[in-house]
Amino acid sequence: MNVKNKTIENEAVVNLTTSPKGHTLHHNSVFSKDGQWIVFDGRNDDTKIGETATIGMVNIETREERVLYQTTNQTIYGPGVGAVSFSPVQDEVIFIHGLPNANEERPYDISRRTGMLVDIQQEGSAFPADARDVSAPYVPGSLRGGTHSHCWSPDGAMLSFTYNDELVEPDLRVVGVMLKPEADILVDEKPGNSNGRYYAAIVSDVVANPTPGSDDINKAFDECWLSPAADGTSDDYSIAFQGNTIDENGQLVTEIFVVEIDKEKILADKDAVGKAGERPKVPRGIRQKRLTYGANLSDLRHWLRSSHDGKYIYALAKDEQGNNQVVRCNVRDGKLSFVTNNPFSISSPFNLCKESKKITFVAENNVFVYDMDRNESIQLTRNDLKDLRVVGAPSFSPDGDFVVYNQYERMGDEEYLQIKRVIITKK
């Protein structure tokens, strides 16, 4: 697909935050349900969740900043917080929270964290989303590692996440879901344990050593929710995720997999929690399906995105010149096609607008919007490659009128990550 030359649509950029601290946006669901608030964590560096103490939000009109949550006894070893996103239907956020007993010997880590919930009307009060139980026999619905990169389902009823177990094969990353049970998941009061408000389960099968040329995967990651079938044949959501396979030549190839989330089957299999010496299991009747063959998605970290009708999955893949472009996968047959054909490489995760007609991303230190109807990549900002960095995934406002993104700004002798807004001019 040939894309028109990029044009400058709007160069007016407004700072929503100005305080001398970090304001990191998550890759999804940064807006409140009414579109008036944007949530962020206090990181000034993407890698520093373990050292970060605050979750906050800023009003898009008044630019008032509020602290929603702050850790206690924060050190460079943890507990740490980050990667926060809003529920699409409630005034509630979820974010990564390291374990309260984090210290130099057992610091914040990929297998030592959980999802934490905060009602924005009750600032400071936080509740674990997923239960953590590290003392066998394990309570069904609990996990014993670290959940992260949480994503709300479109109806706000469920959450997806990626997970690393602490006790067995902690390097194997998998995808899981949280469902709302009739009652909280209660576990023994022991160090490292916590109760949870959701029933958690793993929904992806991974193995340490995939058979070359098979559908085995050794990593499931960076997923998205698919809406129920557009033809009305199903009321259940599915999840699409990236899976690392090994091809017949022994090369790692990243493909797209899907798994249907049958809540009744997940809740029925109490043995899926696993036994001592085992990782949590995929519940009986839940099976992943390989959707693509030869997709070879980009190694630039990004999350899959779904069209609002659930018909397409969007991802990044490299073109013949080695540039990252957006590709689209048909959910029905797995066929893949390039959406963009930019003369440059996309350098960030991307997001779709509500109607799935526009895509926003970062390239060449600038924020772009690709308009599918006009087949045009539109440059929204005027940064030089030498200017302070634009980082992370830009996001559309709920009404699609503007994009918010992160860029460093110099304040005195320091550089701080700020949240900026750029209007998309109507034509």
Secondary structure by P-SEA (a helix, b strand, c coil): cccccccccccbbbbcccccbbbbbcccccccccccbbbbcccccccccccccccccccccccccccccccccccccccccccccccccccbbbbbbcccccccccccccccbbbbbbccccccbbbbcbbbbcccccccccccbbbcccccccccccccbbbbbccccccccccbbbbbcccccccccccccccccccccccbbbbccccccccccccccbbbbbcccccccccbbbbbbbbbbbccccbbbbbbbbbbbcaaaaaacccccccccccccccccbbbbbccccccccccbbbbbbcccccbbbbbbbccccbbbbbbbccccbbbbbcccccccccccccccccccbbbbbcccbbbbbbccccbbbbcccccccccccccbbbbcccccbbbbbbbbbcccbbbbbbbbbbbccc
